[in-house]
Amino acid sequence: MPTAHRHHVVIIGAGFGGITAAQTLSRADVDITIVDKRNYHLFQPLLYQVATAELSPADIAWPIRSIFSRQDNVTVQLSRVVDVDLDAKAVKCEDADLTFDTLIVANGSSHSYFGKDAWADYAPGLKRIVDATEVRRRILMAFERAEIAKSAADRERELTFVVVGAGPTGVELAGAIAELAQVTMAADFRRIRDAKARVILMEGGPRVLGAFPDDLSAKAAKALHDLGVEVRLNTIVEDITADGVLAGGTFIPSATVTWAAGVQVQGAGEWLGAETDRAGRVVVGPDLTLPNHPDVFVIGDAAKVPWRDGADVPGIAPAAKQQGKYAGRTIKARLANSSAPGPFRYRHLGNLATIGRNKAVIDFGRFRMSGFVAWWIWGMAHIYFLIGVRRPLVVALSWLSSYVFRSKGARLITGMAHLRGK
């Protein structure tokens, strides 16, 4: 527990940034309290595989307490943050308040429906385990309802899957749903075995994977086409209902719509009374601290950090980890009365996305690749270099074995599983 004589660091959020910051301070003369509303650290990049029944939630989430079981200066508090009092240097929680000497805000982001929050009921996104299991339930129930559909129109609606947003999450999810539909219908069902499922990927911009170079974007689009995914570019969603999607003036009947088009940050700006951008990200200084509050760091998805060419540091795991390490090193330097690191400099390690089981595109600057070898690199990068848990090689081998040899995931339908409606 925090002691009276040691510097107390409070970290809000146990995502990549918060976890890395705490690990960087493992040998520092500080007490650390990590407060999170969930008791696990989640590897979000693979949520789509939980949603398509390739992996179970336990494969991509680890208890926070387990991660830090051997780091004696860390205490974990399961609670929801409701406010921050900067003058009193206190974090207000639902259960117990925390005073701090240094605060690191790393509470991540959530879905953004661009003011159309009612769409959330009909088009869940993928940010939490509960989101992934809900999407999985809807996908699997669509097949079950199609199996007993009384008309061709009903069957077609059930077997039409729409993904909104063609960034890495949307592309990966669309490809996984297409493969799941092909394998599931061929092996498990009888009446819909010869029916053709439609997977539609909608994107408001001119191409998929807009952050990738044009050539890799084109290869990703071709790989999606080869999987049978219908890619609709320059298409703006106008409405989403329980019956389907209205986009580009055309209504598409669909029982399963998934959102992968935008994110927003909730909480951080309000807690800190800070300036934010339209997505709710807090504007920070060159050292990732809140202006006029050098004892408050904001990192990861919650921070708006300038990068290059007018763009900001992207909200991806490597960026959050780099920021967490920078915050930890800065705190250690201050406590040692040594020179603090210079301004934060983001080192972009590249972009990766997978399309189906054996194809991926990777962009490491001058080194670009697509296809099967790129898929292997994608897998190792996600599992080995980003997890940050003990024995990553064991986790990597387990995941790759089940994925490569097509061992079927537990396609369990949990929650409110009704054959009528969602």
QUIGI-V347937 format. One record per pair of residues at least 24 apart in sequence whose ideal C-beta (glycine too) atoms are under 7 Angstrom apart, sorted by the first residue. I is the first residue (numbers start at 1). J is the second residue. If there is no record, write none. Layout:
I:J
I:J
This chain:
1:75
2:31
2:33
2:75
3:31
6:30
6:31
7:101
7:102
7:335
8:99
8:100
8:101
9:100
9:101
9:102
9:104
9:331
10:35
10:91
10:98
10:100
10:103
11:104
11:106
12:81
12:91
12:105
12:106
12:107
13:106
13:107
13:108
14:41
14:64
15:106
15:108
15:300
15:320
16:300
16:317
16:320
16:321
16:324
17:106
17:299
17:300
17:320
17:321
17:323
17:324
18:104
18:106
18:324
19:67
19:324
19:388
20:321
20:324
20:325
20:388
21:104
21:106
21:324
21:327
21:328
22:68
22:74
24:324
24:325
24:328
24:329
25:328
25:331
25:332
26:71
28:331
28:332
28:335
29:335
30:73
31:73
32:73
32:74
32:75
33:75
33:77
33:98
34:64
34:74
34:76
35:77
35:79
35:81
35:91
35:93
35:98
36:64
36:78
37:79
37:80
39:63
39:64
39:78
40:64
41:67
42:129
43:387
44:127
45:317
45:382
46:382
47:126
47:132
48:126
48:169
48:172
48:173
48:176
49:176
50:129
50:132
50:133
50:136
51:126
51:132
51:135
51:136
51:173
52:136
52:139
52:176
52:177
52:180
53:136
53:140
53:180
53:409
53:410
53:411
54:176
54:403
54:409
55:409
56:409
56:410
57:129
57:133
59:399
61:129
62:389
67:389
81:267
81:271
83:271
84:271
84:272
86:272
86:293
86:296
101:295
102:295
102:331
103:295
103:296
104:297
104:299
104:327
105:268
105:296
105:297
105:298
105:302
106:299
106:300
106:302
106:324
107:267
107:268
107:302
108:300
108:301
108:302
109:263
109:264
109:265
109:301
109:315
110:263
110:264
110:266
111:259
111:263
112:262
112:263
112:264
112:279
113:259
114:262
119:240
122:240
122:241
122:242
122:257
123:164
123:240
123:257
123:258
123:259
124:258
124:259
125:259
125:260
126:169
126:173
126:260
133:414
134:415
135:258
137:413
137:414
137:415
137:417
138:256
138:422
139:177
139:256
140:411
140:413
141:413
141:417
142:255
142:256
143:184
143:189
144:419
145:255
145:419
146:192
146:195
147:189
147:191
147:192
148:419
155:192
155:195
157:253
157:254
157:255
158:255
159:192
159:195
159:197
159:198
160:198
160:200
160:252
160:253
160:254
161:197
161:198
161:199
161:254
161:256
162:200
162:202
162:245
162:252
162:254
162:257
163:201
163:258
163:260
164:202
164:237
164:257
164:259
164:260
164:261
165:203
165:259
165:260
165:261
166:201
166:203
166:208
166:209
167:209
167:260
168:209
168:353
169:260
170:201
170:260
171:208
171:209
171:220
171:224
171:353
171:355
172:353
172:354
173:258
173:260
174:199
174:201
174:224
174:229
175:224
175:227
175:229
175:355
175:356
178:227
178:228
178:229
179:227
179:356
179:357
198:230
199:228
199:229
199:230
200:230
200:232
200:252
201:229
201:230
201:231
201:232
202:232
202:235
202:237
202:247
203:233
203:235
204:234
204:235
204:236
205:233
206:233
206:234
207:233
209:353
211:351
212:351
212:361
212:363
213:363
213:368
216:361
216:363
216:368
216:370
219:361
219:370
220:353
220:355
220:361
223:355
223:356
223:359
224:355
227:355
227:356
242:422
263:301
263:315
265:301
265:302
268:298
268:302
272:296
277:304
286:343
286:344
287:330
287:343
287:344
288:323
288:326
288:327
288:344
297:327
299:323
299:324
299:327
305:344
305:346
307:346
313:346
317:386
318:349
319:346
322:346
322:347
352:378
352:381
354:378
